[in-house]
Every structure is written in structure tokens, then in C-alpha cells.
Amino acid sequence: MDGTSIETVENTHHNGLPTREDLLQRARNMVPTLIERAHKCEEMARAPDETIEDFKEAGFFKIGVPKTYGGYEMDYDILCEVIMEIAHGCASSAWNLAVLGEHAYTITNSSREILDELWGEDPNVLIATGNDPKAELKPVEGGYIFNARTSFSSGCDHVTWWISRGTDTETGEKVGVLIPKQENVRIIEGSWQVSGLAGSGSKDIEFKNIFIPKKYVRAGPESPEWGGKKAGVINSATYRLSQQSTKPFTLSSVSVGVAGGVLESFTNSMKERYSRFGDGLAEKQSIQLRISESAAEYDAARTILLTDIRESLEFLQNEEDIPEEMHYRNRRDMAFCPRLAQASVDRLFYAAGAGGLDLNNNLQRQFRDVHAAGAQVFLNWDINATVYGRTRLGLEPGGPAGP
């Protein structure tokens, strides 16, 4: 791994597991290297292999893996903090961590048989997802035949398993399914050509006549495994966070992290820059005000995001679920934090002038990435804000369908 070695920042608990601060420092140490790789990441339309290997070496993918399987079994807010630090350097790389890291929490709510197969030999096994409303599972002896072309499969080049949904053609029931990488699973190259988060590698995947054993059809979230019980986790709260109203905070963390990186780099650059008339830009009140406003938005977004997660976790220590109003608030905030991040970046991007447009300047990439990150369906402001507003007015959530 590039940068300061893990050993120089280690401050582990007595059980040998890294602390929160260990992980955050490892992430901070990677930022310069991630900035150097950002152009390559974007050009390849996926995260470089060495970046994924660095994440594995640093233990980032093990944050949500149960201790039973060699993971750290840490709370969800720690993953989000690490993502924010990584996004200081490269949003696309952070997006890979946000998606693949979150799936460790989701997949923990599976049967022990599945978990043994996934993580029995390697806690760094990675799982991607995809979306195809037309995906079908046709019942056959011993299982199903699965056909789909899913989209937005972030990080797909680095995984050996997928999670998807499909419709049982016999019963019409929507079910979840696990799919191991195999010959009839094809990544559609060239299907991810975008202006922002280009390195997230969110390509289309074709699943053609894939046989799915019955054991790979996942139980619903209220199954006996819910809360990581089959994995023997000690703290089940973090594995009972809502898939819709809390898990997407990893995606919001990318936007917030980009804003933090822009704020830091812009502030440092202003200390050294001079106008064409020879006066230091740091002395200009307009620059000082822009930094203050953007810093306030970044701090607010970070605080809101982490507070919502921690309050949800605290509630789940003693309750089966968080209150409905907390679900709606979380959905509102996971969409609002990226808006704060975008405003923070936009203000500084404008102040950077024409120099910020240079393709060799990381700022133009950060500007594109922070807007692309906010376009993710779970972070849709119109949907989530409508649901929150209706409930505050005493109406049924209604409105546009949730993501």
C-alpha cells in the first residue's frame, strides 16, 4: 500500500482489531495516492485493482463483516466516516467502498450455510448488486433459472458474487437471490460511460440461464437471521438498520467527503495564490466568506449524517425498529446532505475561476462527481422530501413511490 504503512499508525485494541482512529488514519494516508490515480480510475471506468487491494489490506471491507468470519463487526457510522475520508481523494473509489462495504452488513442477514460459503475462507470476498425490474426466476427441480440484465452494478469488476431481486414466475413473488460469478454472468463493457463517478464501474450485467439452487434464494428482512443472528454477532443493532432509510447513508457519505476534500484543497491553495495584481487571495474577504459558508455546509452535512445513524443505532439497542418518524427523517437527511455538499463545492468551484476547469485540476472532477453522487435513486430529494413533508402534515407518506 502506498503512503505511510499500517504499522506506523497502529493503535489497536487488546484483541488485535483496529480502532476507529486506526481505520480513519489509514484512509487519510491513502488520499494523495488516490488523487494521483483519479484520472486512471476515471479513464478505466472502474477502480484500479491496486486501489481495491489497498482497501483490502487496510481492512476497509472487513468493517461490517462479523468477527466469526475474521471481520471487525463495527458499527455503520465507522464505515461512513472512512468513506468520507477516502472521498477526499477520489469519489469513484469511495463509491466502490460505499457500495461493497455496505453489502457486508446486508449479506450478514443470511443463513449460516451461505455465510460459511461466502466468508469461510476469505473475509474480503466482495458482493455487488444490480437492478432489473424484469428479472425472472423460473422454478425448476432443485432451484430456479435466473435471467436478467441488471444495471448500476457498482464495483462489479472486483466481485465474485451478486445480490439481485427477481420475480418467481410461478407465484409472482418478489424474492432476493445470490448469484456466484460463473461463465454465464457477463459484465457488459462500455455500458458505463458517464460524466461523473466514471470510475465507480457501475456497469450492466447479463445473467443468462443461470441455475440458482434454492439455498441461494434469500429470506426477507424479518427472517430469523435478521440482525446477524446466524452469524453470531454480539451487537445486532447495526445489522438491523433499514435497507431504505439508513443503509444509503454510505452513498451520502461520498458526497460529504468530496465536499470536505474540496474545502481542504481549496483553502490550502488560497494560502499560496496571488491575483494578477500581486495581492494574496487569502486576504480577500470574498474568499474568506466563501470558505466559511462552505465549511459550515460541510460540517452540517457531516454532523447530520453521523447523528442520524448513531441515533438510529442507539434506538435499536433496545427496540426491534426505529420509529416511523425517524425513518422519514433519515430519508429526508440522506437526500439533504448531498445537497449541502453540492452547495459547498459549487461555491468554491466558482471562486476557483477558469483554473478550476483545467482537466489536470482535480477540482473539475470533484465538481462533476459530487453532482453525480446526488443523482443516485435512494438520494432523490423530490421523493424523500415529499414523503417527509406529507407525514409532517399528518398525511399518509404516499407521493412518488420510494426507491
Number of C-alpha atoms within 10 A of each C-alpha: 17 14 12 13 13 17 9 10 15 16 16 14 9 7 6 9 17 17 16 18 15 18 25 21 19 28 24 18 20 24 20 16 15 25 18 13 19 23 18 15 24 24 13 14 24 25 30 19 12 12 19 18 14 16 21 16 15 21 18 26 25 25 24 25 28 25 18 16 20 16 21 21 23 20 20 25 21 19 25 30 23 27 31 32 28 33 34 29 29 34 37 31 30 32 30 28 29 30 22 23 27 26 21 24 26 22 20 24 26 24 21 16 13 17 18 14 10 20 18 14 11 13 21 23 19 21 27 26 24 22 18 17 13 12 19 21 27 18 18 12 8 10 16 22 18 21 21 23 19 22 18 20 23 28 28 26 17 20 17 15 17 20 21 19 23 23 18 18 14 10 9 11 11 16 16 15 21 22 22 16 14 11 9 13 19 14 17 14 12 10 15 21 16 13 12 19 29 26 30 28 29 27 24 23 24 18 22 15 15 19 19 21 17 15 14 19 21 20 17 14 15 10 13 14 18 20 26 25 19 16 23 16 18 12 18 19 22 25 28 25 22 17 13 15 22 23 27 23 28 27 27 32 34 35 34 36 30 33 33 26 24 25 23 14 14 19 17 12 14 18 12 10 13 14 9 7 6 8 11 14 17 18 12 11 10 12 18 14 11 18 21 14 15 24 19 14 23 28 16 15 27 24 12 16 24 18 14 21 22 15 12 24 25 14 16 20 14 10 11 12 17 19 12 10 12 18 18 22 20 27 28 23 24 29 26 22 27 30 22 22 31 27 19 27 31 19 15 23 21 12 16 16 9 9 13 18 16 11 11 11 11 19 23 15 23 28 21 18 24 28 21 18 24 24 13 16 14 21 25 19 22 12 20 28 19 17 23 24 16 15 17 14 9 8 12 11 18 13 16 11 9 14 11
